[in-house]
Amino acid sequence: MTRLIVFVLFGSALIVQSDPRFHYQSDALYYASLNEAIQLGQYDGVVSADELKLHGNFGLGSEEKLASELVLLDGVAYGIPADGHVRTIPGHARIAFAATKFFSSEQHVVINKTLSMEQTQALLDSVLTRNAFAAIRIKGKFASIKYRSYEAQEQPYKPISRVPEKLFTKTMQQGTIVGFYTPKAAQVLNSPVYHFHFINTAKTTGGHVHDFILTHAEIDIDYTTELTTKLANPILLQNIDLND
């Protein structure tokens, strides 16, 4: 069956959207642990990198002990530790938290003007289905981008708010932001509302995104109607309080 493509103009952005009558989605959004758990200090591994890739080729997260920020792109798991230098995560490495899915674009937005991170999120707010869960890929040129990683932690773990960040600010970067949109009511699963990780085109640097200014970008959005979550072993959760 031929898929109908609808072109919609939004200001200076061109949006390409598949007609839902011709679209069939079967892939789930998979969570390894809860983002709230890692915020509270549960940094032990829940799945291996190889196991995570069984559930998606696109995602983000954190390696065990916060040893690196995770970017899963085109089926390759990249880790960015505190020095900001990208490495490939081995299959046996343990992942403390991740969100992933097999990415298939349903909306395509082209940006040909300078936008801040806040303005980009406002644009996404205007085109996203706000009550849905979505994976977001932003390929673009960035006049500047600010991101962070952490030093590997040891037990007893502290809440992430008490772990010093290693911050980096780069200019004139090309690369990809891997991100997710999570409705605020589901914030225990992932950071509401937007959670972004960055990796540059050369695969040499990146991290958890704090801010950016982009000058050109192609944004692709992939929705899901199914969620799957692998929870951490209850023994690993005994030192945090998910009820607070």
URVEN-V901147 format. One record per residue. SS is DSSP state (~ for helix, > for strand, _ for the rest). OMEGA is omega in whole degrees, 0 to 359 (none if undefined). NEAR is the number of other ideal C-beta (glycine too) atoms within 10 Angstrom. Layout:
# URVEN-V901147
ss: [SS SS]
omega: [OMEGA OMEGA]
near: [NEAR NEAR]
This chain:
# URVEN-V901147
ss: [_ _ _ _ > > > > > > _ _ > > > > > > _ ~ ~ ~ _ _ _ _ _ _ > > > > _ _ ~ ~ ~ ~ ~ ~ _ _ _ _ _ _ > > ~ ~ ~ ~ ~ _ _ _ _ > > > > > > ~ ~ ~ _ _ > > > > > _ _ > > > > > _ _ _ _ > > > > _ _ _ _ _ > > > > > > > > _ _ _ _ _ > > > > > _ _ _ > > ~ ~ ~ ~ ~ ~ ~ ~ ~ ~ ~ _ _ _ _ _ > > > > > > > > > > > > > > > > > > _ _ _ _ _ _ _ _ _ ~ ~ ~ _ _ > > > > > > > > > > > > > > > > > _ _ ~ ~ ~ _ _ _ _ _ _ _ > > > > > > > _ _ _ _ > > > > > > > > > > > > > > > > > > > > _ _ > > > > _ _ _ ~ ~ ~ ~ _ _ _ _ _ _ _]
omega: [179 180 179 178 181 178 181 177 176 183 179 181 175 183 176 186 177 174 185 179 184 184 178 181 182 184 183 170 187 176 168 185 181 177 179 179 180 176 182 174 176 186 179 183 180 177 172 177 178 178 180 183 173 185 180 177 185 180 180 179 181 175 179 179 185 184 175 170 184 168 175 186 181 176 179 180 178 175 178 180 188 178 177 183 184 171 175 180 179 184 182 182 183 182 182 177 174 167 183 171 172 192 175 188 174 175 180 183 179 180 179 176 182 178 171 176 179 179 177 178 177 176 178 177 185 184 181 165 197 181 180 172 184 168 185 176 179 175 184 175 185 175 173 177 181 182 184 170 180 165 176 183 176 178 357 183 174 172 186 179 180 179 181 178 169 188 178 173 181 177 175 181 168 181 185 169 174 186 178 171 180 176 187 181 182 188 176 181 184 182 175 352 179 177 187 166 184 168 182 185 180 181 180 182 179 180 178 189 172 185 175 167 179 180 174 180 168 184 176 184 181 181 174 176 181 179 175 183 170 182 175 174 181 178 180 184 188 182 174 181 179 180 183 none]
near: [6 5 10 12 11 11 9 12 8 11 9 11 18 15 18 15 18 17 10 12 8 11 13 7 16 9 17 18 26 22 26 27 28 22 24 17 21 24 16 20 20 23 27 19 21 25 22 19 23 14 15 26 18 10 22 20 17 24 29 27 30 26 26 18 18 22 23 27 28 28 27 28 20 8 11 14 27 19 23 30 19 18 13 18 13 21 14 12 25 11 12 10 19 19 27 26 27 27 31 28 27 19 21 16 15 18 21 17 24 14 22 11 12 11 20 14 19 10 14 23 17 11 20 21 12 13 16 19 13 13 7 13 22 22 27 23 19 24 14 21 14 24 14 15 27 18 27 17 25 23 15 13 17 8 10 7 20 12 12 18 8 8 15 9 15 17 12 18 11 18 9 10 21 12 23 22 27 28 25 28 22 22 16 8 9 13 15 15 20 24 18 16 17 20 19 22 25 28 25 16 11 10 16 13 20 29 27 21 23 16 13 25 16 23 15 16 23 16 24 18 24 21 19 20 11 12 14 12 14 15 13 20 10 7 8 17 17 9 12 18 8 11 4 6]
